[in-house]
Amino acid sequence: MFKKTLALIMALALCLGCVSAMAETNAFGWDVPEETLKISLFFNSGEFSTGEEQEVGMAAMHDYILEHFNVEYDIMTTDGDADEQLNLLLASNTYPDIIVGASTINRQKFVDQGRAQDLTDYLPAMENLNHRMGDMIGLYADENGRTYYLPQYFSNLMDLPDYSAHIRYDEWQEIGSPAIETPEDYFNALNAVYELHPTTAAGEQRYTLGMYSQGLPEYISGYWGLQRGWKVNDDDTLTYWTHTDEGKKMAKYFNDWWRTGTMDPDSFTNTWNDLRTKISQERVIGMIGGWWIGYNAGHEIWSLTDEDWYEEKRFIQVGFKDEDAENAYVTLKNNAGGSWIIVTDKCENVEGVLSWIDFILSDKGIALVNWGMPNEVKSYKNPDETVCIWELNEDGTWKFNDTAKQQLVTETWDYNEEGVFGANTGVYAIMQYQGRFDDGVHCLWGNQMWYSENKWKGIMFENMDGTIFDGTALLFESLTMDEDVTFAKTAVTDAWKQYYPQAVMADSDEAFEAAWAALQEAVEDAGIDVYAAYRTENYQYNLKLMAD
Amino acid sequence: MTVNAPAQTKRKKHPFLRSLRQQRELWLLCIPIIVWVAIFCYYPMYGLLMAFVNYTPGKEIWQCDFVGLKYFSKFVLGKEFPRLLRNTLAMSGLGMTIGFVCPIFFAFMLNELGNLKVKKVVQTASYLPHFISWVVAGAMVTQLLATDGIVNDFLMNAGLIDARVSFLQKGEWYWGLYTVVNIWKGLGWSSIIYLSAMSGVDEELYQAGSIDGLGRLGLAVHITLPTIVPTIVLLWIMGVGNILSAGFDQHLIIGNSLTQKYWDVIDTYSYRYGVQEGYYSMGTAVSLMKSLVGFVLVLITNAIARKASDVALF
């Protein structure tokens, strides 16, 4: 009897122990651990700065994740150059457990020195990662089949452009809504607007075209058929844009434009903020750059500052193609990623960290770290009110908030309020799947859903159709860059930044030819042959890797 | 009979130990500084070994592959070296000539001011720019000289130009702009040392000079100037040692890609490759080379100065 009683008591105790050891699963589907999971990371994004509402949101998000997930983030950022900071962390051995967004070169340093954890054996257990990545996960293994890093971003919305040309919608209508199918059409349209409105309402000089970042020739050359600044030859070798007819044609196009005297004279010294100021002051009729610049600097500001603002007073994106170009490769998507996550040798709980990363690739995980905290959150602008972006119920069901959806679709969403949700700095995201959820609707960006209900996004997609391509093989840096290649890469960039503007700003055909020759010579002296050889080898290797 | 024991010979103390004892209070004051210099200036010098190895951040220096003079030759034989050297010598040369003379001239002018109040106001105003960081000063310059900046507005409104001038995009003007901005920022502060030297001139010399018929210019040239020559020579010697340093912050703030051909100097190159790209070996090699050249120049200039004028740094 005693023995039976004792056995019963022991069995009961065993069951109780199991129950208490079992993690509690929250509404997100995350098994809350008993011991706090520490996520200590360096967010490799330079010049990191936040507004007040973002500070409030980030602090609230930190507490929210700790309370609901028993996960504690310790985030290191830098307001300087991120790579420089990471090199210093590495040199001083003060880097944290996770590096988020390392460059390919810095990734290699960690791997070569044995400071990156071998993730291979943990990957099969990462269900969401495997589901989202599929076969692509094999791209990150080395020649021995071991994986030491993962991409910070992977996959893409293949209908969402990255870069485009812009024109004011209302002004384009005013000149008769001409078709813009070639670079010359774009030039003619902007000049037609300029003839009608050469100055702003305040009497300030307007410019037909404004640019930033030295004119982004590597991206803009896509309108002339080049792919991120490279000509892909028939034998799968690559030629840099400075040594192609297409690149010269592009430069001549902008040189002819420059010589009309109507281009923004600061086009090659503008930072994005400089150009943004001019755009919002309506001093720039058209510009070429990220598709969002027309939003950020245009109607998102005018709708708040202009009492007489109307819906058509906004920029639209336009796609065109040089007549000799096969395709306008303006947007090349790299589905395999261009910046990296490293779990360093300092991490003591690799399994825990990877389980968290896997969780944030689930639907609700993506929603949390990209949209923000669910349900009602105190408004920053009106502290007595609340705002909501998505809703999560106790039973785990969720939906995007109807009011938020309506505001995003009608483009009346207040981006200045968005910081309170805690996610728009990106620091909590660690790894980001940039494709659509399995429902085919939702994605990590709140403003990239329900295109069919958004007139203006509809115009963008229609105009930019045919300019978006999968450039993974070209852009994914799978091979190691040695010192000579990295020196050459930096030197080539320095060279074109100095000499390309000189070509565009030449004041005669002879001066243009001389400047173009000088550009080519400078790029050759910088070591373009070394860099091009690496890119060719990398491209051919990727083609083979992806075919296998 | 009493034999006197020979007097004990006094042990001669080492001069250093004697000094240590006699000036112990001064040594006590100096020791913390000496320790600070030893820790922060001399101890880190072992890092210069990075210049001779293929240093990878995260590894110890002795764990890295020895490469000898690879980075020195890579820099000196690189295609960019002639341009970097040209820019560096041009801008530091302008600084050593025009930039060096201006504070002396300004000090003379200040010294001649009779109204003490005005003198104080002018002097204070002149060295205020020294306390403005280059970030602020550079932003002021770029705002003033921007295509749509105040200077262009003024010139356009005054009818002096027909079209706006992109001052900051003209590479050929960069050296002059850099020199002018440097002088503006450092004029007052640099003149302080000359003014303090001038204030040490004996009044009786001026009186004697006046009696001998010297006017104000004569007094300045024949009395004041010879008095501050030692100061000038010493500062010149130190300046020569920095001839391969031609600014850094200014170029990153005021310069842009259109003028990079003219502002890219040894220090900015070293920063770009050595720090931003993480090639610390290259950065260290370039800086070490710069320091050695400067050191040799100081030795040579010091020797020449001692021979020519009996004034020398050491």
Interface residues (C-beta under 8 A of the other chain):
Chain A: D81 D83 E84 N87 L88 L90 A91 N93 I105 N106 K109 F110 D112 Q113 R115 Q214 P265 D266 F268 T269 E483 T486 F487 T490 A491 D494 K497 Q498 P501 Q502 M505 D525 A526
Chain B: N54 T56 P57 G58 K59 K79 E80 A146 T147 R164 S166 L168 Q169 N256 S257 L258 Q260 K261 R272 Y273 V275 Q276 E277 G278 Y279 Y280
